[in-house]
């Protein structure tokens, strides 16, 4: 009730605006992804591939989409995306408090202390701010659940408790945020070590069952883990890690962390670099610390006080050895922004608050039962009032937006009428906080567009567009103060079939810049709603045939060749392997037409007067196979990053199908792990029944 009323008041009564950089992830990423996922689920498909952004993207492999997270699947299958995201937020804020309550009750804290700590965490700034980073919130709430399961495993080392721990860990991973999962796992591992030292009576059995839980966990996340690892190996960032300077981006100075215990909510704390948010928790948590350390058993207070200290030092980045040591460990160099540990800092202080209040209630209970109840009610009431007053949802969410299609309706209708034969380039020019015209207009409305906003970009895209490993997919053909124009970019977009270019009409400088780059003589921009469209006749169709090929195995060398002025993409193609074709450079060698485009299937009708190469300007990526008629055909990497299929003279129907082995193997491992777990649990239950008999 508290969470629901807070949501209704902050979002629907106060009605905040969404146009701020801080809420851009839900604008640019979470909501369009949710719309796409819902559309696919309603058509009976589990989305594996997104054909509508760039030249295609293995959408399930991007863990941040949270496609296999059960609450996402259930909510999006039942209700519209904007309502699903609102329900997701309310549900997970509630779960954040529920799991803290269950954890502290399992640690034998009094009900009032556990409830106060649960409310303090659920309504804390580090949790509420994650409403705008949806997949981090999904992952975050399972950290206290995993700690709760570990306490159960420590107290009663049984297979049932191991299965619950594996389930909580799997839900955290499937939630979608790898960095949040890593930080939650570090906290759980620290807590498990303390349990092993101070609480567990059957230490070898606890360790053994923890390993069993780890194996089940890996099996249950395999359908997500294996595609994600495949994309990571082929991704722009890869698994090579970040330098210490790159990983340190977004740390918090010690003043921000210290003052976060006292300063009321004022939005972004100005002393934090890179716009990171200081982890404000209720001011009573710091006051409760001495009582938490006094409470018996004292190892519990010391454990979480140590965790709070280490976490605070971690968030300070390279100025302390804690973050530097973490960066040197395996997986420690994969992520940046130490301040993203803030939600776990808030979790730890909420637990310390509960421990301190429990000691206070213990003293009250030694006097009279009435005094104990009064103290408990007063503590819960005080924490609730403090958390409610300080709690803020300062920006709007999709359910309150007026125009949620991320593009003018007239433009969307025009692009839908163009079909799938070409793509549209969206010139956003860094304007990422408005719904007027966004990159992910494509996946929301099922029209092919360039570019994209995606944290895990395949490395072939980065190489193709000449970007660095931290690139998230944004492109602009115009000169900006921060980014000089790339003279090769229009050519690269032509080769990606970007026939139309769109920009917001209100931005005159952008319109004039794009007008100079259109290739149709004496043409004027087409006004479509509040946007302008420009035509690039030099753009190749999405499917076409050529009679001549050149073999260049190195993708970088191939890129240099295709951007050269004398390269004619309509007559020649560069392939990575196989024999070359020596057909005529002049004259028509045939034709191709896209017959069907679905996320996992593309059908092309092609005809050739002689042996030719069918070029499909979709991304060359593992998992795609091709059939020419009823015969299997090899897909060859073409023009650096696209797909090509060699055809004999005549008419052909070519079907491209996406069936990634990484997902199929992961699904098999999931089924096997589930079957083994069920058999083991049934066996354990029968053994317990026999022992009692």
Legacy VTK file of the C-alpha trace (Angstrom):
# vtk DataFile Version 3.0
C-alpha trace
ASCII
DATASET POLYDATA
POINTS 693 float
0.000 0.000 0.000
2.831 2.398 0.841
4.589 1.744 -2.475
1.384 2.006 -4.514
0.298 5.261 -2.905
3.775 6.749 -3.304
3.779 5.858 -7.004
0.302 7.287 -7.566
1.193 10.548 -5.833
4.649 11.131 -7.317
3.852 10.087 -10.893
0.169 10.820 -11.411
-0.492 13.678 -8.984
2.773 15.604 -9.179
3.099 14.638 -12.901
6.835 15.340 -13.348
8.426 16.059 -16.740
10.525 13.425 -18.467
12.839 15.639 -20.533
16.045 15.306 -18.519
19.230 13.433 -19.234
18.854 11.362 -16.057
15.766 9.562 -17.341
17.102 9.040 -20.847
17.594 5.275 -20.445
13.884 4.657 -19.998
13.192 7.016 -22.927
15.810 5.729 -25.324
16.068 2.068 -24.364
13.708 0.441 -21.879
10.386 1.564 -23.295
11.131 0.880 -26.989
12.536 -2.511 -26.021
9.400 -3.294 -24.017
7.171 -2.340 -26.968
9.176 -4.574 -29.295
9.107 -7.480 -26.845
5.353 -7.185 -26.362
4.726 -7.117 -30.112
6.784 -10.251 -30.553
5.107 -12.065 -27.670
1.644 -11.238 -29.033
2.659 -12.865 -32.319
3.819 -15.984 -30.528
7.579 -15.409 -30.922
10.381 -15.161 -28.419
12.466 -12.303 -29.848
15.959 -13.397 -30.773
16.761 -10.880 -33.523
15.793 -7.255 -34.081
15.781 -6.481 -37.845
14.676 -2.868 -37.438
17.769 -1.127 -36.013
21.016 -0.632 -37.926
21.346 -3.710 -40.155
19.935 -6.035 -37.499
20.884 -6.915 -33.942
20.871 -10.137 -31.826
18.472 -8.624 -29.336
18.215 -11.566 -26.921
22.009 -11.686 -26.621
21.975 -8.207 -25.081
21.399 -9.095 -21.441
20.158 -5.575 -20.711
16.940 -6.283 -22.616
15.813 -8.670 -19.857
13.921 -10.738 -22.434
14.077 -14.000 -20.465
13.225 -12.386 -17.118
9.899 -14.021 -16.088
8.177 -10.875 -14.692
8.920 -9.050 -17.959
7.447 -11.881 -20.014
4.322 -12.136 -17.880
3.637 -8.404 -17.672
4.286 -7.644 -21.341
2.214 -10.587 -22.506
-0.719 -9.333 -20.426
-0.788 -5.517 -20.631
0.571 -2.695 -22.847
4.220 -1.790 -22.518
3.757 1.511 -20.661
1.456 -0.125 -18.085
3.829 -3.086 -17.843
6.767 -0.815 -17.004
4.702 0.991 -14.370
3.625 -2.345 -12.848
7.226 -3.551 -13.020
8.399 -0.498 -11.062
5.769 -0.828 -8.323
6.306 -4.586 -8.069
10.074 -4.336 -7.761
10.062 -1.459 -5.283
7.767 -3.644 -3.182
10.028 -6.688 -3.656
13.043 -4.631 -2.595
11.389 -4.027 0.767
9.907 -7.517 1.051
13.226 -9.292 0.584
14.962 -7.056 3.145
12.142 -7.820 5.589
12.437 -11.574 4.979
16.222 -11.459 5.294
16.155 -9.674 8.654
13.397 -11.879 9.992
15.453 -14.932 9.054
18.337 -13.329 10.941
15.963 -13.273 13.940
15.331 -9.534 14.120
12.078 -8.303 15.593
9.227 -7.593 13.228
9.248 -3.824 13.818
12.981 -3.495 13.129
12.746 -5.631 9.983
9.758 -3.646 8.711
11.450 -0.290 9.333
14.577 -1.410 7.469
12.460 -2.744 4.593
10.624 0.573 4.198
13.862 2.541 4.458
15.399 0.535 1.622
12.354 0.328 -0.640
11.793 4.094 -0.513
15.451 5.068 -0.565
16.901 7.212 -3.306
19.190 4.457 -4.683
16.164 2.217 -5.296
13.736 4.817 -6.623
16.261 6.267 -9.057
16.468 2.810 -10.659
12.897 3.202 -11.891
14.585 5.041 -14.753
17.107 2.239 -15.345
14.573 -0.560 -15.464
16.883 -3.541 -15.795
19.141 -2.438 -12.935
16.043 -2.372 -10.710
15.152 -5.899 -11.862
18.588 -7.127 -10.829
18.982 -5.083 -7.647
16.007 -6.466 -5.739
17.318 -10.041 -5.920
20.480 -9.230 -3.942
18.693 -9.251 -0.539
16.698 -12.272 -1.739
19.935 -14.148 -2.414
21.283 -13.191 1.032
17.999 -14.430 2.551
18.393 -17.746 0.711
22.003 -18.073 1.879
20.938 -17.669 5.499
18.424 -20.466 4.987
21.125 -22.658 3.430
23.485 -21.904 6.323
20.900 -22.750 8.971
19.551 -25.848 7.220
21.999 -27.132 4.574
19.542 -28.971 2.324
19.042 -29.351 -1.408
15.800 -27.385 -1.174
17.630 -24.359 0.222
20.341 -24.701 -2.434
17.678 -24.668 -5.160
16.123 -21.497 -3.699
19.539 -19.794 -3.636
20.169 -20.812 -7.257
16.745 -19.484 -8.256
17.321 -16.086 -6.586
20.731 -15.750 -8.240
19.296 -16.725 -11.634
16.505 -14.173 -11.337
19.063 -11.484 -10.558
21.103 -12.359 -13.645
18.077 -12.596 -15.936
16.901 -9.226 -14.618
19.215 -7.736 -17.192
21.997 -5.678 -15.638
25.368 -7.425 -15.650
27.079 -4.722 -13.606
24.362 -4.740 -10.962
24.499 -8.531 -10.853
28.270 -8.467 -10.352
27.973 -5.992 -7.473
25.131 -7.962 -5.889
27.155 -11.166 -6.214
30.123 -9.527 -4.492
27.896 -8.515 -1.569
26.348 -12.005 -1.401
29.800 -13.650 -1.505
31.024 -11.382 1.310
27.941 -12.247 3.348
28.283 -15.978 2.576
31.882 -15.907 3.822
30.697 -14.368 7.089
27.981 -17.003 7.380
30.556 -19.724 6.831
32.775 -18.317 9.578
30.201 -17.493 12.261
26.861 -19.196 11.658
27.234 -22.503 9.868
27.449 -25.621 11.956
27.919 -28.010 9.022
30.492 -26.005 7.103
31.542 -28.698 4.558
27.894 -29.390 3.695
27.198 -25.663 3.320
30.130 -25.282 0.926
29.158 -28.396 -1.041
25.544 -27.336 -1.445
26.673 -23.830 -2.418
28.616 -25.407 -5.282
25.535 -27.415 -6.269
23.525 -24.186 -6.279
26.166 -22.560 -8.479
25.890 -25.390 -11.033
22.085 -25.139 -11.105
22.367 -21.378 -11.436
24.612 -21.692 -14.492
22.249 -24.180 -16.083
19.193 -21.999 -15.487
20.787 -18.891 -16.989
22.427 -20.725 -19.917
19.814 -19.611 -22.530
20.780 -16.012 -21.705
24.416 -16.517 -20.752
25.649 -18.270 -23.889
24.208 -15.763 -26.416
25.487 -12.928 -24.212
28.991 -14.398 -24.121
28.870 -14.842 -27.898
27.922 -11.192 -28.371
30.539 -10.107 -25.824
33.269 -11.915 -27.747
32.128 -10.279 -30.993
31.172 -6.969 -29.399
32.740 -3.544 -29.649
33.720 -3.633 -25.984
34.558 -7.321 -25.936
35.876 -9.044 -22.825
39.235 -7.293 -22.836
38.107 -4.883 -20.145
38.537 -1.155 -19.563
41.555 0.766 -18.423
41.560 2.063 -14.862
40.850 5.578 -16.141
37.898 4.377 -18.247
36.493 2.212 -15.462
36.788 5.085 -12.966
34.413 7.320 -14.923
31.546 8.288 -12.611
32.976 7.989 -9.104
31.781 9.868 -6.012
33.967 12.114 -3.821
33.976 11.297 -0.143
32.057 14.488 0.681
29.095 13.380 -1.409
29.026 9.979 0.264
29.322 11.458 3.747
26.726 14.172 3.188
24.344 11.667 1.616
23.416 10.551 5.130
22.224 14.021 6.096
21.164 16.037 3.047
17.481 15.823 2.091
16.623 14.937 -1.463
17.599 17.747 -3.806
17.950 15.812 -7.052
21.468 15.598 -8.389
24.150 16.386 -5.848
26.315 19.002 -7.496
29.621 17.841 -6.037
29.354 14.455 -7.732
31.383 14.280 -10.962
29.869 13.074 -14.218
26.351 13.641 -12.892
26.343 10.583 -10.656
23.862 10.418 -7.827
25.032 10.220 -4.227
23.483 7.281 -2.347
21.183 9.042 0.115
19.769 6.764 2.825
17.639 7.685 5.804
19.575 9.825 8.291
18.634 7.480 11.134
20.807 4.720 9.659
24.016 6.464 10.697
22.620 7.110 14.172
21.746 3.415 14.494
25.275 2.226 13.657
26.567 2.107 17.284
23.502 0.098 18.324
24.010 -2.262 15.363
27.586 -2.916 16.473
26.437 -3.397 20.098
23.756 -5.935 19.183
24.507 -9.622 19.690
25.644 -11.584 17.832
28.124 -8.858 17.074
29.517 -10.548 13.968
26.388 -9.521 12.103
26.803 -5.808 12.770
30.542 -5.984 12.113
29.937 -7.795 8.816
27.593 -5.162 7.424
29.584 -2.259 8.881
32.645 -3.637 7.087
30.593 -4.035 3.914
29.420 -0.409 4.200
33.003 0.798 4.600
34.284 -1.226 1.648
31.357 -0.164 -0.526
31.837 3.496 0.313
35.549 3.285 -0.502
34.683 1.465 -3.734
32.398 4.281 -4.866
35.237 6.765 -4.381
36.967 5.184 -7.360
40.720 5.248 -7.926
41.381 7.499 -4.928
41.200 4.395 -2.702
42.872 0.988 -3.062
39.520 -0.842 -2.864
38.452 0.072 -6.391
41.954 -0.447 -7.768
42.085 -3.966 -6.307
38.624 -4.702 -7.698
39.719 -3.464 -11.127
42.665 -5.868 -11.083
40.482 -8.906 -10.304
38.845 -11.086 -12.999
35.719 -9.338 -14.379
36.531 -6.258 -12.309
37.593 -4.259 -15.352
34.469 -4.852 -17.458
32.378 -1.949 -16.163
32.715 1.741 -15.435
31.124 4.116 -12.931
31.859 3.006 -9.351
28.880 5.137 -8.245
26.571 2.425 -9.589
27.366 0.546 -6.388
25.141 3.111 -4.615
21.996 0.910 -4.395
23.962 -1.758 -2.544
25.405 0.878 -0.240
21.825 1.877 0.540
20.890 -1.778 1.096
23.720 -2.276 3.576
22.830 0.852 5.559
19.181 -0.164 5.648
20.216 -3.485 7.177
22.398 -1.666 9.708
19.396 0.490 10.532
17.365 -2.656 11.186
20.079 -4.107 13.413
20.309 -0.908 15.449
16.535 -0.642 15.864
16.389 -4.274 16.922
18.811 -3.565 19.767
16.684 -0.582 20.780
13.551 -2.722 20.754
15.364 -5.376 22.761
15.999 -2.846 25.538
12.393 -1.684 25.364
11.107 -5.258 25.628
13.086 -5.745 28.844
10.824 -3.154 30.482
7.278 -3.954 29.420
5.472 -5.397 26.405
3.638 -2.089 25.977
6.942 -0.206 25.859
8.220 -2.643 23.239
5.170 -2.179 21.041
5.229 1.599 21.410
8.916 1.709 20.524
8.332 -0.551 17.530
5.408 1.526 16.231
7.304 4.760 16.776
10.368 3.469 14.907
8.350 2.193 11.947
6.304 5.391 11.819
9.350 7.648 12.016
11.196 5.739 9.291
8.096 5.675 7.083
7.531 9.426 7.415
11.197 10.199 6.796
11.383 7.887 3.791
8.072 9.112 2.360
9.016 12.788 2.639
12.456 12.281 1.148
11.366 9.779 -1.540
11.201 11.238 -5.033
10.326 10.125 -8.533
11.379 13.359 -10.217
10.818 12.402 -13.851
7.932 10.953 -15.770
7.641 7.358 -16.948
6.106 5.933 -20.154
2.616 5.511 -18.723
2.367 9.309 -18.392
3.791 10.293 -21.794
1.523 11.942 -24.346
3.241 10.752 -27.541
4.923 7.419 -26.922
5.833 6.289 -30.475
9.209 8.107 -30.453
8.397 9.730 -33.771
5.769 11.838 -35.561
2.769 9.697 -36.572
2.946 11.081 -40.128
6.573 10.012 -40.428
5.817 6.566 -39.035
2.989 6.079 -41.537
5.203 7.206 -44.411
7.972 4.773 -43.441
5.486 1.935 -43.031
4.330 2.569 -46.595
7.902 2.280 -47.909
8.098 -1.374 -46.837
11.357 -3.152 -46.061
13.359 -2.457 -49.240
15.360 0.424 -47.727
16.266 2.032 -44.422
15.850 5.512 -42.960
18.671 7.366 -41.248
17.572 9.343 -38.163
19.622 12.491 -37.609
19.172 13.068 -33.897
22.278 15.250 -33.441
22.639 14.272 -29.817
19.114 15.346 -28.819
18.463 12.299 -26.663
15.914 13.573 -24.147
12.864 14.059 -26.332
10.365 11.622 -27.756
10.009 13.664 -30.935
12.396 11.570 -33.030
14.435 8.767 -31.482
16.748 6.108 -32.855
14.554 3.238 -31.666
11.635 4.465 -33.725
12.450 1.413 -35.839
11.919 -1.398 -33.351
8.861 0.322 -31.877
7.103 0.725 -35.225
8.647 -2.151 -37.217
10.337 0.016 -39.804
14.068 -0.331 -40.613
16.103 2.649 -39.395
19.694 3.633 -38.708
21.285 4.113 -36.151
20.592 2.646 -32.701
21.154 3.140 -28.998
22.544 -0.117 -27.653
25.152 -0.660 -24.892
26.357 -3.934 -26.473
27.090 -3.122 -30.111
28.618 -5.879 -32.276
32.235 -5.043 -32.998
31.673 -5.283 -36.745
29.445 -2.183 -36.547
32.091 -0.253 -34.631
34.738 -1.213 -37.174
32.438 -0.379 -40.078
31.670 3.112 -38.782
35.167 3.681 -37.377
34.040 3.957 -33.727
35.755 3.170 -30.443
34.942 0.275 -28.116
32.692 2.347 -25.787
30.455 3.432 -28.674
26.715 2.901 -28.057
25.494 3.209 -31.630
24.831 6.915 -32.156
25.636 8.491 -35.529
25.509 11.984 -36.977
26.523 13.095 -40.444
26.796 16.726 -39.318
29.621 18.680 -37.785
29.141 19.254 -34.045
31.300 21.025 -31.458
32.211 17.686 -29.889
32.266 15.410 -32.937
33.738 16.357 -36.317
31.861 15.106 -39.345
33.025 11.888 -40.988
33.268 12.297 -44.774
32.941 8.537 -45.231
29.719 8.218 -43.229
27.276 9.115 -46.048
28.912 6.463 -48.218
28.691 3.868 -45.441
25.014 4.697 -44.926
24.401 4.319 -48.669
25.874 0.817 -48.485
23.535 0.078 -45.568
20.541 1.010 -47.747
19.739 4.247 -45.874
17.751 5.786 -48.758
15.857 8.312 -46.604
17.284 10.686 -44.033
14.974 12.231 -41.433
15.427 15.143 -39.036
13.278 17.416 -36.908
12.082 20.380 -38.938
12.344 22.730 -35.969
16.125 22.406 -35.999
17.024 24.603 -38.950
20.775 24.061 -38.771
20.281 20.318 -39.033
17.877 20.678 -41.957
20.298 22.893 -43.891
23.171 20.495 -43.216
21.237 17.482 -44.457
19.984 19.385 -47.509
23.587 19.805 -48.651
24.111 16.034 -48.438
21.126 14.808 -50.405
21.989 13.421 -53.824
18.833 14.149 -55.830
19.374 17.214 -58.013
16.912 20.084 -57.629
15.028 18.135 -54.938
13.552 19.731 -51.883
13.000 18.183 -48.507
9.697 16.419 -48.007
7.812 17.692 -44.977
6.322 14.818 -42.976
4.618 16.051 -39.817
7.188 18.018 -37.838
10.061 16.239 -39.607
11.843 16.595 -42.930
12.872 13.753 -45.227
15.786 13.799 -47.646
16.439 11.326 -50.456
19.744 9.567 -51.135
19.485 7.953 -54.572
23.016 6.632 -54.188
21.815 4.250 -51.475
21.684 0.630 -52.622
18.509 -1.414 -52.115
18.392 -3.777 -49.184
18.595 -6.767 -51.563
20.310 -6.711 -54.978
22.580 -8.840 -57.184
26.039 -8.223 -58.642
28.038 -10.108 -61.240
31.553 -9.406 -60.022
33.231 -9.981 -56.632
36.632 -9.365 -55.129
37.956 -11.556 -52.294
39.375 -9.614 -49.334
39.408 -11.651 -46.137
40.283 -8.792 -43.782
37.183 -6.738 -42.885
39.194 -3.531 -42.418
40.792 -3.876 -45.840
37.352 -4.609 -47.290
36.007 -1.421 -45.700
38.777 0.658 -47.238
37.896 -0.782 -50.645
34.153 -0.166 -50.478
34.488 3.495 -49.429
36.834 4.252 -52.334
35.293 6.603 -54.954
35.804 4.114 -57.798
33.894 1.301 -56.082
30.468 0.716 -57.654
28.370 -1.285 -55.156
25.651 -2.021 -57.714
28.092 -3.850 -59.967
30.690 -5.310 -57.617
30.923 -6.673 -54.082
33.766 -7.520 -51.729
33.523 -10.990 -50.140
35.559 -12.536 -47.348
36.103 -15.974 -48.868
35.481 -18.327 -51.765
36.149 -17.939 -55.483
35.637 -14.568 -57.084
33.092 -13.829 -59.808
34.309 -12.190 -63.010
31.061 -11.016 -64.545
30.541 -7.775 -66.391
30.791 -4.496 -64.483
28.290 -2.873 -66.813
24.745 -3.862 -67.628
22.078 -5.580 -65.593
22.980 -9.000 -64.240
19.625 -9.612 -62.621
17.252 -8.362 -59.958
16.227 -9.072 -56.364
13.155 -8.249 -54.323
12.464 -8.811 -50.643
9.340 -10.905 -50.327
9.119 -11.283 -46.525
10.835 -9.800 -43.487
10.256 -11.256 -40.053
12.591 -10.952 -37.069
13.955 -14.476 -37.558
13.348 -14.916 -41.280
13.981 -13.008 -44.517
12.865 -14.307 -47.934
14.262 -12.823 -51.135
13.276 -13.545 -54.732
16.252 -13.186 -57.063
17.001 -13.784 -60.729
20.388 -13.806 -62.484
21.321 -13.923 -66.176
24.604 -15.579 -65.218
26.302 -16.662 -62.008
25.896 -13.853 -59.487
26.012 -12.857 -55.833
22.867 -11.916 -53.952
23.705 -9.137 -51.463
21.448 -8.597 -48.457
22.468 -5.532 -46.463
21.671 -7.207 -43.162
24.335 -7.920 -40.555
26.534 -10.977 -41.017
26.299 -12.717 -37.643
26.537 -16.289 -36.264
23.255 -18.184 -36.241
22.006 -17.154 -39.684
21.668 -19.851 -42.338
20.422 -19.706 -45.927
18.529 -21.981 -48.282
18.268 -21.536 -52.040
15.087 -23.367 -52.901
15.458 -26.598 -50.927
19.260 -26.573 -50.878
21.475 -25.315 -48.070
23.657 -22.402 -49.148
26.662 -20.784 -47.545
26.426 -17.182 -46.358
29.580 -15.209 -47.076
30.507 -11.941 -45.381
30.009 -9.246 -48.001
31.073 -5.584 -48.128
32.696 -5.837 -44.696
29.616 -6.616 -42.557
26.700 -7.787 -44.736
25.472 -11.129 -46.098
25.922 -12.606 -49.524
24.817 -15.850 -51.200
26.192 -17.132 -54.526
23.520 -18.024 -57.084
23.546 -19.837 -60.400
21.829 -18.353 -63.434
18.040 -18.476 -63.190
15.278 -17.606 -60.751
15.694 -18.388 -57.063
13.939 -18.004 -53.753
16.462 -17.487 -50.965
15.411 -17.884 -47.336
17.578 -16.547 -44.499
16.719 -18.078 -41.105
18.084 -17.205 -37.670
18.606 -20.201 -35.363
21.508 -19.394 -33.039
23.302 -22.433 -31.658
24.175 -20.474 -28.519
20.502 -20.202 -27.595
19.670 -23.799 -28.544
22.549 -25.186 -26.456
21.540 -22.895 -23.593
17.939 -24.120 -23.779
19.128 -27.744 -23.643
21.277 -26.993 -20.589
18.328 -25.256 -18.943
16.087 -28.298 -19.458
18.766 -30.696 -18.206
19.488 -28.566 -15.129
15.800 -28.289 -14.326
15.272 -32.031 -14.723
18.277 -32.852 -12.528
17.141 -30.355 -9.902
13.623 -31.805 -9.798
14.932 -35.362 -9.479
17.350 -34.321 -6.727
14.646 -32.457 -4.809
12.229 -35.385 -5.036
14.949 -37.747 -3.847
15.818 -35.422 -0.950
12.172 -35.147 0.075
11.689 -38.910 0.075
14.873 -39.359 2.079
13.621 -36.898 4.701
10.245 -38.642 4.865
11.957 -42.029 5.278
14.185 -40.642 8.024
11.176 -39.258 9.917
9.360 -42.575 9.540
LINES 1 694
693 0 1 2 3 4 5 6 7 8 9 10 11 12 13 14 15 16 17 18 19 20 21 22 23 24 25 26 27 28 29 30 31 32 33 34 35 36 37 38 39 40 41 42 43 44 45 46 47 48 49 50 51 52 53 54 55 56 57 58 59 60 61 62 63 64 65 66 67 68 69 70 71 72 73 74 75 76 77 78 79 80 81 82 83 84 85 86 87 88 89 90 91 92 93 94 95 96 97 98 99 100 101 102 103 104 105 106 107 108 109 110 111 112 113 114 115 116 117 118 119 120 121 122 123 124 125 126 127 128 129 130 131 132 133 134 135 136 137 138 139 140 141 142 143 144 145 146 147 148 149 150 151 152 153 154 155 156 157 158 159 160 161 162 163 164 165 166 167 168 169 170 171 172 173 174 175 176 177 178 179 180 181 182 183 184 185 186 187 188 189 190 191 192 193 194 195 196 197 198 199 200 201 202 203 204 205 206 207 208 209 210 211 212 213 214 215 216 217 218 219 220 221 222 223 224 225 226 227 228 229 230 231 232 233 234 235 236 237 238 239 240 241 242 243 244 245 246 247 248 249 250 251 252 253 254 255 256 257 258 259 260 261 262 263 264 265 266 267 268 269 270 271 272 273 274 275 276 277 278 279 280 281 282 283 284 285 286 287 288 289 290 291 292 293 294 295 296 297 298 299 300 301 302 303 304 305 306 307 308 309 310 311 312 313 314 315 316 317 318 319 320 321 322 323 324 325 326 327 328 329 330 331 332 333 334 335 336 337 338 339 340 341 342 343 344 345 346 347 348 349 350 351 352 353 354 355 356 357 358 359 360 361 362 363 364 365 366 367 368 369 370 371 372 373 374 375 376 377 378 379 380 381 382 383 384 385 386 387 388 389 390 391 392 393 394 395 396 397 398 399 400 401 402 403 404 405 406 407 408 409 410 411 412 413 414 415 416 417 418 419 420 421 422 423 424 425 426 427 428 429 430 431 432 433 434 435 436 437 438 439 440 441 442 443 444 445 446 447 448 449 450 451 452 453 454 455 456 457 458 459 460 461 462 463 464 465 466 467 468 469 470 471 472 473 474 475 476 477 478 479 480 481 482 483 484 485 486 487 488 489 490 491 492 493 494 495 496 497 498 499 500 501 502 503 504 505 506 507 508 509 510 511 512 513 514 515 516 517 518 519 520 521 522 523 524 525 526 527 528 529 530 531 532 533 534 535 536 537 538 539 540 541 542 543 544 545 546 547 548 549 550 551 552 553 554 555 556 557 558 559 560 561 562 563 564 565 566 567 568 569 570 571 572 573 574 575 576 577 578 579 580 581 582 583 584 585 586 587 588 589 590 591 592 593 594 595 596 597 598 599 600 601 602 603 604 605 606 607 608 609 610 611 612 613 614 615 616 617 618 619 620 621 622 623 624 625 626 627 628 629 630 631 632 633 634 635 636 637 638 639 640 641 642 643 644 645 646 647 648 649 650 651 652 653 654 655 656 657 658 659 660 661 662 663 664 665 666 667 668 669 670 671 672 673 674 675 676 677 678 679 680 681 682 683 684 685 686 687 688 689 690 691 692
